[in-house]
Amino acid sequence: MSSSHNQIWMSIDNEDGSIKEGFQFPYNPENFKVVEGTNEKTINIAGAGSVIVKTGKSPLTLTFGSFFSPVVEPGIELDNESDMMMPNEYDVLIRKWKNGNMPVHLIITNTNINAYFSISTYSTQEEGGDVGKIMYTLSLKQYGTASGIDGTGGIGSGALVRRIDADVQNLPEVPDTYMVQKKDTLQSIAKHFYGDISMAYEIYKLNTARLKKGVNTKLKKKWVLYLPRPKR
């Protein structure tokens, strides 16, 4: 069961914003380092409460480290321990994403970090005495192009924003509950009602008893889901 108020998710997304492949980090780092230009600061994410990262015109670099374990250890952040993969599975995915040409989508809940990054460095080592346990350090640079687009819908690369995929003035009214239709995903429902695919996580939090696989749960037609109030 989750032991803190922050969760870290990383994924490769499809063009429609749905998750192609991804995971939640099972053990949070105590903090992460944020570098913008020559400015550097360390932010604690282990405790409660929201964190706002002040941003300017320069792309951010985030660095954090923790571990992947072959057994469940104290402090696990997953709502369902059965979702935890083996250390080599996390390792293979991160290395594949680092060597690929797609940006990774990083979300740290209760912060304004919800944007696209490239993986700059990824280093690992096995901890002595713990067979199969991998300690890692990961650095990510906010994704940008020559024109300053960072993959969040045309926002300048210095901004960390929620991904908005629709005109929020023309969204439908959000009902208290919604009956799942064929081919629905949490991301498509979030995009339809909120214009924001990151709201899939908020829907998940209201329906954890049914959504055993987190935001990647395959929905069944005619399931009834509770929907959160829109953030407008």
N, C-alpha and C positions, 0 to 999 in steps of 0.2 A: 504494500500500500504506500502511496506517495507520502513522503515525510517532510516536504517543504512546499512553498507556494510557487516555485518556479519550475518549469519543465523546459528542456531543450530538445527541439525537433530539428532534424536536417533531412532534406529530401531532394530528389530530382523530380521536377514537375512536368506534366504534359502541357501541351499548348493551351488547353482550356483551364489550366491552373490546378487540375486534380493531381494527386500524388502518383507518380509512376513507380517510384521505389523510395523507401525512406525508413526512418526509425526515430524513436525517442532515445536519447542517451540514458542508460540505466542508472548511472551514478553521476550526480552533478559535481563539477569542480567547486571549490570553495569560493573562487572569484575568477574574473577574467580581466585581461588587460586590454584597454582600448587606446589605440594610437590614431591620432588625426594630425597629419603633418608632423610637427615637432612636439605636439602636446600629447602627453601620456598620463593615463590614470588607471587605477585598479578599482574595480567595482565588485562588491560582494553580492553574490546571488544566492547564497545558501540560506539567508534569513527570509523573513516575511516582508511583505510590502512591495510596492511597485518601484521600478527603477527607470529613470528617464536619462537617456544618453544624449547630451547636448552635441549637436552636429553643426558643422559649417559647410564650407565649399569643398573640402578635401575628402576623398573616400576614406572610410575607416578601415583599420586593421584590428581584428579581434584575435586574441590568443588565450587559450585556456587548455587545461590538462586535467585528466582524471584517469580512470582505469576501466577495463572490461574484465569481468570475472567469469570463470566457468561455473561458479556456484553462487547462489543468492547470498549476499552479504548485507549487514546492517546499513541503512541509509539508501536502499534501493528506491528509485523514484517512480517506477512503473506502477500503474494502478493494478495491472495483472502481471504477476511474476512470470507467468507462462509465456509472456510476450518477449522475454529476454532471450536474445540470441547468444550463440557461443562467441567467445572473443575473436576467433578467426573469421567469423562471418561479418562482424562489424569491420574488422581490419580489411577484408577483401573489398567491401563496398566503398570504404573511404579511399582506398588506393585507386580503385577504378574511377571514382568521381574525380580524384585529383588529376589523373592522367587523361581524363576525357575532355570534351570541349563544351560541356554544358555547365552553367552556373548552378550552384547548390542553393536551395532555399533554406535559410536559417531563421527559426523562430525561437525566441526565449520569452516565455509567457511572463506577464506582469512587468515587461519592459517594452520599450518602443522598438526593439530589435526584431524586425520582420522584413527581411529584404534578401537580395540575391548576392552571393559571394563566390569568388573563386578560391580554391584551396591553395594557399601559398606553400606551406610546409606541413608535413605530417611525419612525426617521428615516434617510434615505439621502442620499448624494451620490456623484457620479461622480468618480473620481480623475483628475486632470489627466494626460494623456499615455497613459493606459490606456483605450482605447476599449472601452466596454461593461462595465468593471469597476465594481462598486457597493460602496462602503463603507457599512456600516450600524451603527446603535446600536439596541438592543432592550431594553426594560424590561418585566418581567412581574410581576404581583402575584398572590400565591397566591390561588386561587379560593375564595370564601367566600359565605355567604348570611347572612341575618339571624339564623339559628339556629346559625351557626358551622360549618356543614357545608362541606367543601372539595372534595367530589367524589371522595374516596378511601374511600368506604364508611362514612361517618359519623364519621370521625376529626375532632377539633377542628382548626380552621384553623391553629393554630400548629405542627402536626406535619407533618414530611415523612416519609412512610412508603412501603414497598413496598405496592402495591395487592393486598390479599388478598381473593379472591372466594369462598372456600370455607372450611369448617371443616377446619383443617389436621390435626385429630386423626382425621378420617375419610377421608383421601386414600388412594388405592391405592398399593401398593408400586411404586416406580419401577424399571422394568427397565433393563438396560444399553442395549438397543436397542428401537426401536418401529417397526412397519410402518405407514406412512401409510394411513389409510382415506379413503373418499370424503368430501369437504367439509372435511377437516381443514385447519387453518391452524396456524402456529407458536404463535399466541396461544391457540387452543382446546386444543392439546396441553399448553401450559404451564399453563393453567387447570385441566385435568383432572388432571394428575399433581402439580402443586405448589400449586394454588389461588392462583396468582400469575402474571398475564399478563406481567409484566416478565421472567419466566424465559425468554420467547421469545428474548430476546437471548442468554442463556446457551446455549440449544439451537443457535442460529445459530452461535455461536463454535466449537462442536464439529463443525459440519458445513459449514464455509465452502466446501469444494471443490464441494459440490453446490448450496448455496443462494447462487447468484450475485447475487440481488437483495436480499440482506440479510434482515431480518425480514419483508419484504413478499413474499418469494419464493412464487410459487404452487406448492403441493405437488402431486406426482403420486402417485396411488394405488399402493401397494406399494413406494414408496421406503422404505428402511430408514435411520432416523436414530439417531445416538448421543444418549443422554440424560445430562445431568449429575446428579451426586449431589444430592439435595434438601438445602436449607439449613434444617435443623430443629434 
